């Protein structure tokens, strides 16, 4: 009765939140972690209490997985960042391993998988998504199955295994069209175009028609995302299109999409996509020799990605180090100082001061 009463109370609190799904996501996961910690604490003293706490934690996750706003394609970074995210993933990982495969488990594993990818833990990400894929297929949850095919495509791109990335995105595209899953189709189109662009970049003597075909997939995905009004997917579309234009040295087009992508990611609250877009904006401006903007955006991108423990913070840090070497330390510092008011308005005085520390860390270790 205690278990049922607590879960019913908790579910009502999360369901009644008027501030939108971001707060609901945070609430569900925070309570799940609390009960997971209680279960761990009771383990050595009272097995019955430990089992009870574990059951409540699992029931909270099951309830969360059934919610219409469950973030199959992202959104957790709107609710957690830094060590709080790492702790959340670690606390939920172990208890789930002992639970039988259900539709709800597949969905929670999906969330763990894409969060691990953003943190740079690609092997763990692939493991979670493969588990989720098998369970979702057995449970006949096609939406979750398609989501994991899409996430596997994205993770294999990060691993630079482009044939596998293309394979999974093609499977996701076929299945999503068969199932009528428009969100899944949108992500599959974007992932297919993104994977083909990155593979073409790796190969030599690739004609422009290959890039045109890939960009066509990306633009189809963007149109569908805009039609659906899905901000999270739109942010991913803009983020992916910008890479295609950067690869093909169309830097002004890249900037246009990146700026829209950054604003969309801000609205959706996704810190990972915000950091990514800022990093690539820095790169595009660098190629156009607009060093002041490159320093401003690179600094913000580096800071945001490091704050969520994403290893991708090293990319803008590397670019900033190159610019510093080309301009000289004095000119670089002057430019950074000129951007100080804008940077402080975004990440505060402590954030601004931390930028120099991050650059020193990068230059001393990489």
C-alpha positions as CSV (number, residue, x, y, z in Angstrom):
1,X,0.0,0.0,0.0
2,X,2.9,2.4,0.8
3,X,4.4,1.8,-2.6
4,X,1.1,2.3,-4.5
5,X,0.3,5.4,-2.4
6,X,3.7,7.1,-3.0
7,X,3.7,6.3,-6.7
8,X,0.1,7.6,-7.2
9,X,1.1,10.8,-5.3
10,X,4.3,11.3,-7.3
11,X,2.5,10.6,-10.6
12,X,-0.1,13.3,-9.8
13,X,2.6,15.9,-8.9
14,X,4.5,15.3,-12.2
15,X,1.3,15.2,-14.3
16,X,0.0,18.4,-12.9
17,X,3.1,20.5,-13.6
18,X,2.1,23.4,-15.8
19,X,5.7,24.5,-16.6
20,X,5.9,22.1,-19.5
21,X,7.7,18.8,-20.2
22,X,11.2,19.9,-19.3
23,X,10.3,20.3,-15.6
24,X,8.3,17.0,-15.7
25,X,11.2,15.1,-17.1
26,X,13.5,16.5,-14.4
27,X,10.9,15.7,-11.7
28,X,10.5,12.1,-12.8
29,X,14.2,11.3,-13.1
30,X,15.1,13.2,-9.8
31,X,12.5,11.1,-7.9
32,X,13.7,7.9,-9.5
33,X,17.3,8.7,-8.5
34,X,16.2,9.4,-4.9
35,X,14.5,6.1,-4.6
36,X,17.4,4.3,-6.2
37,X,19.7,5.9,-3.6
38,X,17.4,4.8,-0.8
39,X,17.3,1.3,-2.1
40,X,21.1,1.3,-2.1
41,X,21.3,2.7,1.4
42,X,18.8,0.2,2.8
43,X,20.6,-2.8,1.2
44,X,23.0,-3.5,4.0
45,X,20.4,-2.8,6.8
46,X,16.9,-3.8,5.7
47,X,16.4,-5.9,2.6
48,X,12.6,-5.5,2.7
49,X,12.9,-1.7,2.7
50,X,15.5,-1.9,-0.1
51,X,13.3,-4.0,-2.3
52,X,10.4,-1.7,-1.6
53,X,12.4,1.4,-2.6
54,X,13.6,-0.4,-5.8
55,X,10.0,-1.2,-6.7
56,X,9.0,2.4,-6.3
57,X,11.9,3.6,-8.4
58,X,11.0,1.2,-11.2
59,X,7.3,2.2,-11.0
60,X,8.3,5.9,-11.4
61,X,10.4,5.0,-14.5
62,X,7.5,3.0,-15.9
63,X,5.1,5.8,-15.4
64,X,7.5,8.3,-17.0
65,X,8.1,6.0,-20.0
66,X,4.3,6.1,-20.7
67,X,4.0,9.8,-20.8
68,X,3.4,11.5,-24.2
69,X,6.3,13.9,-23.6
70,X,8.8,11.1,-22.9
71,X,12.0,12.3,-24.7
72,X,12.8,9.5,-27.2
73,X,14.9,11.9,-29.4
74,X,16.5,14.2,-26.8
75,X,15.5,16.7,-24.2
76,X,17.2,15.4,-21.1
77,X,19.9,18.1,-21.4
78,X,17.1,20.7,-20.8
79,X,16.7,19.2,-17.4
80,X,20.2,18.1,-16.3
81,X,23.7,19.1,-16.8
82,X,27.2,18.3,-15.6
83,X,27.7,16.0,-12.7
84,X,23.9,15.8,-12.0
85,X,23.4,14.2,-15.4
86,X,26.3,11.7,-14.9
87,X,25.0,10.8,-11.4
88,X,21.5,10.3,-12.8
89,X,22.7,8.0,-15.6
90,X,24.9,5.9,-13.2
91,X,22.1,5.5,-10.6
92,X,19.6,4.4,-13.2
93,X,21.9,2.1,-15.2
94,X,22.6,-0.6,-12.6
95,X,19.0,-1.1,-11.3
96,X,17.7,-1.5,-14.9
97,X,20.1,-4.3,-15.7
98,X,18.2,-6.6,-13.4
99,X,14.7,-5.8,-14.7
100,X,13.1,-8.0,-17.4
101,X,12.6,-6.5,-20.8
102,X,9.5,-4.5,-21.2
103,X,8.3,-1.6,-23.4
104,X,9.0,0.8,-20.6
105,X,12.5,-0.5,-20.1
106,X,13.3,-0.1,-23.8
107,X,12.3,3.6,-23.6
108,X,14.4,4.3,-20.5
109,X,17.4,2.5,-22.2
110,X,16.9,4.8,-25.2
111,X,17.2,7.9,-23.0
112,X,20.3,6.5,-21.3
113,X,21.8,5.6,-24.7
114,X,21.6,9.0,-26.4
115,X,22.7,10.7,-23.2
116,X,25.8,8.6,-23.0
117,X,26.6,9.5,-26.6
118,X,26.4,13.2,-25.8
119,X,28.9,12.6,-23.0
120,X,31.3,10.9,-25.5
121,X,30.7,7.4,-24.2
122,X,29.9,5.8,-27.6
123,X,30.5,2.1,-26.8
124,X,28.1,2.4,-23.8
125,X,25.6,4.3,-26.0
126,X,25.6,1.6,-28.6
127,X,25.2,-1.1,-26.0
128,X,22.1,0.7,-24.5
129,X,20.5,1.3,-27.9
130,X,21.1,-2.3,-29.1
131,X,19.4,-3.6,-25.9
132,X,16.5,-1.1,-26.4
133,X,16.2,-2.1,-30.0
134,X,15.8,-5.8,-29.3
135,X,13.3,-5.2,-26.5
136,X,11.2,-2.6,-28.5
137,X,11.0,-5.1,-31.4
138,X,9.8,-7.9,-29.1
139,X,7.3,-5.5,-27.5
140,X,6.1,-4.3,-31.0
141,X,6.9,-0.7,-30.0
142,X,7.7,0.5,-33.5
143,X,8.2,4.1,-32.5
144,X,10.8,3.2,-29.9
145,X,12.4,0.7,-32.4
146,X,12.7,3.4,-35.0
147,X,14.1,5.9,-32.4
148,X,16.9,3.5,-31.6
149,X,17.8,2.8,-35.2
150,X,18.1,6.6,-35.6
151,X,20.2,6.9,-32.5
152,X,22.5,4.1,-33.6
153,X,23.0,5.9,-36.9
154,X,24.0,9.1,-35.0
155,X,26.3,7.2,-32.7
156,X,28.1,5.4,-35.5
157,X,28.7,8.8,-37.2
158,X,30.4,10.0,-34.1
159,X,32.5,6.8,-34.2
160,X,33.3,7.6,-37.8
161,X,31.8,4.3,-38.9
162,X,29.8,5.8,-41.8
163,X,28.6,2.6,-43.6
164,X,27.0,1.4,-40.4
165,X,25.5,4.9,-39.8
166,X,24.0,4.9,-43.3
167,X,22.7,1.3,-42.8
168,X,20.8,2.2,-39.6
169,X,19.4,5.4,-41.0
170,X,18.1,3.6,-44.1
171,X,16.4,1.0,-41.9
172,X,14.9,3.7,-39.8
173,X,13.6,5.5,-42.9
174,X,12.0,2.3,-44.4
175,X,10.4,1.3,-41.1
176,X,9.2,4.8,-40.2
177,X,7.4,5.2,-43.5
178,X,5.8,1.8,-43.1
179,X,4.6,2.7,-39.6
180,X,3.6,6.2,-40.4
181,X,5.9,7.6,-37.8
182,X,6.6,11.1,-39.0
183,X,9.0,12.1,-36.2
184,X,11.0,8.9,-36.9
185,X,11.0,9.6,-40.6
186,X,12.2,13.2,-40.1
187,X,15.1,12.0,-38.0
188,X,15.9,9.2,-40.4
189,X,16.1,11.6,-43.4
190,X,18.4,13.9,-41.4
191,X,20.6,11.0,-40.2
192,X,20.8,9.6,-43.8
193,X,21.9,12.9,-45.2
194,X,24.3,13.6,-42.3
195,X,25.9,10.2,-42.7
196,X,26.3,10.5,-46.4
197,X,27.9,13.9,-46.1
198,X,30.4,12.7,-43.5
199,X,31.2,9.6,-45.6
200,X,31.7,11.7,-48.7
201,X,34.1,13.9,-46.8
202,X,36.2,10.9,-45.9
203,X,36.4,9.6,-49.4
204,X,38.5,11.1,-52.2
205,X,37.3,12.3,-55.7
206,X,33.7,12.6,-54.7
207,X,31.6,14.7,-57.1
208,X,29.3,17.5,-56.0
209,X,26.2,15.4,-56.9
210,X,26.9,13.2,-53.9
211,X,26.7,16.2,-51.6
212,X,23.6,17.5,-53.4
213,X,21.9,14.2,-52.8
214,X,22.8,14.2,-49.1
215,X,21.7,17.9,-48.6
216,X,18.4,17.0,-50.3
217,X,17.7,14.4,-47.6
218,X,18.6,17.0,-44.9
219,X,16.3,19.6,-46.4
220,X,13.4,17.1,-46.7
221,X,13.9,16.3,-43.1
222,X,13.8,20.0,-42.2
223,X,10.6,20.6,-44.1
224,X,8.9,17.7,-42.4
225,X,10.1,18.9,-38.9
226,X,8.8,22.4,-39.6
227,X,5.5,21.0,-40.7
228,X,5.3,18.9,-37.5
229,X,6.3,21.9,-35.3
230,X,8.8,19.7,-33.5
231,X,11.4,22.1,-32.1
232,X,13.8,19.3,-30.9
233,X,13.9,17.7,-34.3
234,X,14.2,21.1,-36.0
235,X,17.2,21.9,-33.9
236,X,18.8,18.6,-35.0
237,X,18.0,19.4,-38.7
238,X,19.6,22.8,-38.6
239,X,22.6,21.3,-36.7
240,X,23.0,18.7,-39.4
241,X,22.5,20.9,-42.4
242,X,25.2,23.2,-41.2
243,X,27.8,20.4,-41.3
244,X,26.9,19.7,-44.9
245,X,27.5,23.3,-45.8
246,X,30.7,23.5,-43.7
247,X,32.1,20.4,-45.4
248,X,31.3,21.9,-48.9
249,X,32.9,25.2,-47.8
250,X,29.6,27.1,-48.1
251,X,30.3,29.0,-44.9
252,X,27.7,31.8,-45.3
253,X,25.0,29.2,-45.8
254,X,26.3,27.3,-42.8
255,X,26.1,30.4,-40.6
256,X,22.5,31.0,-41.6
257,X,21.4,27.5,-40.6
258,X,23.6,27.5,-37.5
259,X,22.1,30.7,-36.1
260,X,18.6,29.4,-36.6
261,X,19.6,26.1,-35.1
262,X,21.1,27.8,-32.0
263,X,18.0,29.8,-31.4
264,X,15.8,26.7,-31.8
265,X,18.0,24.7,-29.4
266,X,17.7,27.5,-26.9
267,X,13.9,27.4,-27.1
268,X,13.9,23.6,-26.7
269,X,16.4,23.9,-23.8
270,X,18.9,21.5,-25.3
271,X,22.3,22.5,-24.0
272,X,24.1,19.9,-26.1
273,X,22.8,21.2,-29.4
274,X,23.3,24.8,-28.2
275,X,27.0,24.0,-27.6
276,X,27.4,22.2,-30.9
277,X,25.8,25.0,-32.9
278,X,28.0,27.6,-31.2
279,X,31.1,25.5,-31.9
280,X,30.3,25.2,-35.6
281,X,29.4,28.9,-35.8
282,X,32.9,29.6,-34.5
283,X,34.4,27.4,-37.2
284,X,32.4,29.0,-40.0
285,X,33.3,32.5,-38.9
286,X,36.9,31.5,-38.6
287,X,37.0,30.4,-42.2
288,X,35.5,33.8,-43.1
289,X,38.3,35.4,-41.1
290,X,35.8,36.9,-38.7
291,X,38.0,36.1,-35.7
292,X,36.1,38.2,-33.1
293,X,32.9,36.3,-33.7
294,X,34.8,33.0,-33.8
295,X,36.3,33.7,-30.4
296,X,33.0,34.8,-28.9
297,X,31.0,31.8,-30.2
298,X,33.9,29.3,-29.7
299,X,34.2,30.4,-26.0
300,X,30.5,29.9,-25.3
301,X,30.3,26.6,-27.2
302,X,33.4,25.3,-25.3
303,X,31.9,26.3,-21.9
304,X,28.4,24.9,-22.5
305,X,29.7,21.5,-23.7
306,X,32.2,21.2,-20.9
307,X,29.4,22.0,-18.4
308,X,27.5,19.0,-19.5
309,X,30.7,16.9,-19.4
310,X,30.6,16.4,-23.2
311,X,34.1,15.6,-24.5
312,X,33.2,17.6,-27.6
313,X,34.3,20.8,-25.7
314,X,37.8,20.0,-27.0
315,X,36.7,20.9,-30.6
316,X,36.1,24.6,-29.9
317,X,39.0,24.6,-27.5
318,X,41.3,23.4,-30.3
319,X,39.9,26.1,-32.7
320,X,40.4,28.8,-30.1
321,X,44.0,27.6,-29.5
322,X,44.7,27.9,-33.3
323,X,43.2,31.4,-33.4
324,X,45.3,32.4,-30.4
325,X,48.4,31.1,-32.1
326,X,47.7,33.0,-35.3
327,X,46.7,36.3,-33.6
328,X,49.2,36.2,-30.8
329,X,48.2,36.1,-27.1
330,X,47.8,39.8,-26.7
331,X,45.4,40.3,-29.6
332,X,43.5,37.2,-28.6
333,X,43.0,38.5,-25.1
334,X,41.9,41.9,-26.4
335,X,39.3,40.3,-28.5
336,X,38.1,38.1,-25.7
337,X,37.9,41.2,-23.4
338,X,35.8,43.0,-26.0
339,X,33.3,40.2,-26.0
340,X,33.3,40.1,-22.2
341,X,29.9,41.9,-21.7
342,X,28.1,39.6,-24.1
343,X,29.7,36.5,-22.7
344,X,28.8,37.5,-19.1
345,X,25.2,38.1,-20.1
346,X,25.0,34.5,-21.2
347,X,27.1,32.5,-18.7
348,X,27.9,35.0,-15.9
349,X,31.2,36.3,-14.5
350,X,32.3,32.9,-13.2
351,X,31.7,31.4,-16.6
352,X,33.8,34.1,-18.3
353,X,36.6,33.5,-15.9
354,X,36.4,29.8,-16.5
355,X,37.1,30.2,-20.2
356,X,40.8,30.9,-19.7
357,X,41.1,27.9,-17.3
358,X,39.5,25.6,-19.9
359,X,41.9,26.8,-22.6
360,X,44.9,26.3,-20.3
361,X,43.6,22.8,-19.6
362,X,43.3,22.0,-23.3
363,X,46.7,23.4,-24.2
364,X,48.4,21.5,-21.4
365,X,46.8,18.1,-22.0
366,X,46.0,17.9,-25.7
